[in-house]
Amino acid sequence: MSNLLQLPEQSALTLASPPSVLAIANHPISFQQALQSLRNSGKLSLFLEEIATQYLLEQEFQQRSDLEIQASAIEEAIVTFQQQNGLTELRNFQSWLKSKGWDESIFREQIALNLKLEKFKVQLAQPQLLQHFIENKLLLDQVVLSRIVVASQDLAEELKIQIVEESGSFEGLAQTYSQSEDGATNGMMGAVSRLQIQQTIAIDVYAAEVGEIIGPIACDGDCWCLIRVEKMLPATLDYATAQQLQDEIFQQWLSNKMQSLVIDLCLSEPIHSADQFI
């Protein structure tokens, strides 16, 4: 997210006698001082973004009766969380809670909120999920690639001749010559999406046949690459893809909501409009 929130040129409110929110070495720190410290460290935007996000979600959840979570679902989620994080022993669990500054009731509330949020994401995305998938399918498609990365174009050309005209082993040459870490795995890069490939390379990759070698292509700074297309993986609307799209649709919803928020920040010094959030 970027530029979702913007501070007014001058704070609209003042605090007559701001209360202390914490103490450091017995020295009280007011809420106003805490905000100024966050601003000075450049972390105020993230702080206010989180508060604004929680506010928007609370407002939305209060208006929705269809997001209630059954107690059994909360208990199941708690058990799953403890098992996945090695917190099944009570002593370990309580130590973890203490490190977070939580007690069991707060932890339970967080689990319930997370479940409610996931349920909200599903309901929010459902009417537009298929259309969003269709519109973004090209970006979601993946391809399995191998590569050889060398320092010079001449060497890359020579290696390509060995592979194409002299039946040289792509895998063996990758292990011998490639300067990238995947050279140790025969040059195998694995599955990558269109967004993860340089745009100029992506055009050639997705136009190629399986087994075809592309290049030499300038890549990774001053290096040159030979790229072999191993397998095409067209995107399908499976569970993992649906989860990804739900998150994208939720982030767009959140961005739209943030655009209409007005925040009045109480600081002793004015904050100018150049100080933008997010």
C-alpha positions in Angstrom: 0.0 0.0 0.0 1.2 3.5 -0.7 -0.2 7.0 0.0 -3.3 5.6 1.7 -3.3 8.2 4.5 -2.1 11.7 4.7 -1.6 14.0 7.7 -3.3 17.4 7.8 -1.0 20.4 7.5 -1.6 21.1 11.2 -3.1 19.1 14.0 -6.8 19.8 14.5 -6.8 19.0 18.2 -4.7 19.8 21.2 -4.1 18.0 24.5 -4.4 20.1 27.6 -2.6 17.7 29.9 -1.6 14.5 28.0 -1.5 11.5 30.3 1.5 9.2 30.5 1.3 6.0 28.5 4.6 4.4 29.8 7.6 5.2 31.8 11.3 4.6 31.0 13.7 4.6 33.9 10.9 6.0 36.0 10.5 8.9 33.5 6.9 9.2 32.3 6.4 9.4 28.5 3.1 11.0 27.3 1.1 9.8 24.4 2.1 13.0 22.6 5.8 12.3 23.2 5.4 8.8 22.0 3.8 9.9 18.7 6.6 12.5 18.2 9.2 9.7 18.8 7.5 7.5 16.2 7.4 10.4 13.8 11.1 11.3 14.3 12.1 7.7 13.7 10.0 7.4 10.5 7.8 4.7 12.0 4.7 6.8 12.6 3.1 5.9 9.2 3.2 2.1 10.0 1.8 2.7 13.5 -1.1 4.8 12.2 -1.7 2.4 9.3 -2.2 -0.5 11.7 -4.5 1.6 13.9 -6.5 2.7 10.9 -6.7 -0.9 9.6 -8.0 -2.2 12.9 -10.5 0.6 13.1 -11.9 -0.2 9.6 -12.2 -3.9 10.4 -13.9 -3.3 13.7 -16.4 -1.0 12.0 -17.1 -3.6 9.3 -17.4 -6.5 11.8 -19.8 -4.6 14.0 -22.2 -4.2 11.0 -22.0 -7.9 10.0 -23.9 -10.6 11.9 -22.8 -13.3 9.4 -19.1 -13.3 10.6 -19.7 -14.8 14.0 -17.3 -17.6 14.8 -18.4 -20.7 16.7 -16.6 -21.5 20.0 -15.6 -24.9 18.7 -13.9 -23.4 15.7 -11.9 -21.1 18.0 -10.8 -24.0 20.2 -9.8 -26.0 17.1 -7.8 -23.1 15.8 -6.0 -22.7 19.2 -5.0 -26.3 19.3 -3.7 -26.1 15.7 -1.7 -23.0 16.4 -0.1 -24.5 19.5 0.8 -27.7 17.6 2.3 -25.8 14.7 4.3 -23.6 16.9 5.5 -26.1 19.5 3.4 -24.6 22.3 1.5 -27.7 23.4 3.2 -27.7 26.8 1.5 -25.2 29.2 4.8 -23.8 30.4 6.0 -23.0 26.9 2.6 -21.5 25.9 2.5 -19.3 29.0 6.1 -18.2 28.3 5.2 -17.3 24.8 2.2 -15.3 25.9 4.3 -13.4 28.3 6.8 -12.5 25.5 3.9 -11.1 23.5 2.5 -9.2 26.5 -0.7 -11.2 26.3 -2.8 -13.3 28.6 -5.0 -16.3 27.4 -8.1 -14.1 27.0 -6.3 -11.7 24.7 -4.8 -14.6 22.7 -8.2 -16.1 22.3 -9.6 -12.8 21.1 -6.8 -12.6 18.5 -7.6 -16.1 17.2 -11.3 -15.2 16.9 -10.4 -12.0 15.1 -8.1 -13.9 12.7 -10.9 -16.4 11.9 -13.4 -13.6 11.4 -11.0 -11.8 9.1 -10.5 -14.9 7.0 -14.2 -15.4 6.8 -14.7 -11.8 5.8 -12.0 -12.1 3.0 -13.8 -15.2 1.6 -17.2 -13.4 1.5 -15.7 -10.2 0.2 -13.9 -12.0 -2.7 -16.5 -14.6 -3.6 -18.6 -12.4 -6.0 -15.6 -11.2 -8.0 -13.1 -14.1 -7.6 -13.6 -15.7 -11.0 -13.5 -12.4 -12.8 -10.4 -11.4 -10.9 -8.8 -14.7 -11.8 -9.6 -14.3 -15.5 -8.3 -10.8 -15.6 -5.0 -11.7 -14.0 -4.5 -15.2 -15.4 -1.5 -14.2 -17.6 0.3 -12.9 -14.5 -0.6 -16.0 -12.5 0.7 -18.5 -15.1 4.1 -20.1 -14.2 6.9 -21.6 -16.0 9.7 -24.0 -14.8 13.1 -22.7 -16.0 16.7 -23.7 -15.8 19.6 -21.3 -16.5 23.3 -20.9 -17.0 24.7 -17.6 -15.8 28.2 -16.6 -17.0 30.3 -13.4 -17.1 30.6 -12.8 -20.9 28.4 -13.0 -23.9 31.1 -14.9 -25.8 31.2 -17.7 -23.3 27.4 -17.9 -23.3 27.4 -18.2 -27.1 30.0 -20.9 -26.9 28.0 -22.9 -24.3 24.9 -22.6 -26.4 26.7 -24.0 -29.4 27.9 -26.9 -27.3 24.4 -27.7 -26.2 22.5 -27.2 -29.4 25.0 -28.3 -32.0 27.3 -30.7 -30.1 24.7 -32.4 -27.8 26.4 -31.0 -24.7 24.7 -31.5 -21.4 22.9 -28.4 -20.2 23.0 -29.7 -16.6 26.7 -30.5 -16.7 27.6 -27.1 -18.2 25.4 -25.4 -15.6 27.3 -27.2 -12.8 30.7 -26.3 -14.4 30.2 -22.8 -15.6 27.2 -21.2 -14.0 27.9 -18.4 -11.5 24.4 -18.5 -9.9 23.6 -20.5 -6.8 21.2 -22.7 -8.8 24.2 -24.0 -10.8 24.7 -26.5 -8.0 21.2 -27.9 -8.9 21.9 -28.3 -12.6 20.7 -24.7 -13.2 17.2 -25.5 -12.1 15.4 -22.3 -11.0 12.0 -24.0 -10.4 8.6 -22.5 -11.1 8.4 -18.7 -11.5 5.5 -16.4 -12.5 5.5 -13.8 -15.2 5.9 -11.1 -12.5 9.1 -12.7 -11.3 10.8 -12.6 -14.7 12.3 -9.5 -16.3 9.7 -8.2 -18.8 12.0 -8.4 -21.8 12.9 -12.0 -20.9 9.2 -13.0 -20.1 8.2 -12.2 -23.7 10.7 -14.7 -25.0 10.1 -17.3 -22.3 6.3 -17.5 -22.8 6.7 -17.6 -26.6 9.1 -20.5 -26.4 8.5 -24.2 -26.7 9.3 -26.6 -23.9 13.0 -27.6 -24.2 13.9 -24.5 -26.1 17.0 -22.6 -25.1 16.7 -18.8 -25.0 19.7 -16.4 -25.1 22.3 -15.3 -24.5 20.3 -12.6 -22.6 21.8 -9.9 -20.5 20.8 -10.5 -16.9 21.8 -10.1 -13.3 23.9 -7.0 -13.8 26.8 -7.6 -16.2 26.1 -11.3 -16.6 24.7 -13.3 -19.5 22.1 -16.1 -19.3 21.1 -19.1 -21.2 17.6 -20.1 -20.2 15.9 -23.4 -20.9 12.1 -23.7 -20.7 11.4 -27.0 -18.8 7.6 -26.9 -18.3 4.6 -24.6 -18.6 2.3 -24.4 -15.7 -1.0 -22.6 -16.7 -2.7 -21.1 -13.6 -5.8 -22.8 -12.2 -8.2 -21.5 -9.7 -7.1 -23.9 -7.0 -7.1 -23.3 -3.2 -3.7 -21.6 -3.1 -4.5 -19.3 -6.0 -7.9 -18.5 -4.5 -6.2 -17.6 -1.2 -3.8 -15.3 -3.1 -6.6 -13.6 -5.0 -8.7 -13.2 -1.8 -5.8 -11.3 -0.2 -5.4 -9.1 -3.3 -9.1 -8.2 -3.3 -9.0 -7.6 0.4 -6.0 -5.3 0.1 -7.8 -3.3 -2.7 -10.9 -3.0 -0.4 -8.7 -1.8 2.4 -6.9 0.7 0.1 -10.3 2.1 -1.1 -11.5 2.5 2.5 -8.3 4.2 3.6 -8.6 6.8 0.9 -11.7 8.2 2.6 -10.4 8.3 6.1 -9.6 11.6 7.8 -7.1 11.5 10.7 -6.5 14.3 13.1 -3.2 13.9 14.9 -2.4 15.7 18.1 1.2 16.8 18.3 2.8 19.9 19.8 4.5 20.6 16.4 2.6 20.8 13.2 3.0 18.0 10.6 3.1 19.1 7.0 1.3 17.5 4.1 4.6 16.2 2.7 4.6 13.7 5.6 2.5 11.0 4.0 1.6 7.7 5.3 2.2 4.3 3.8 
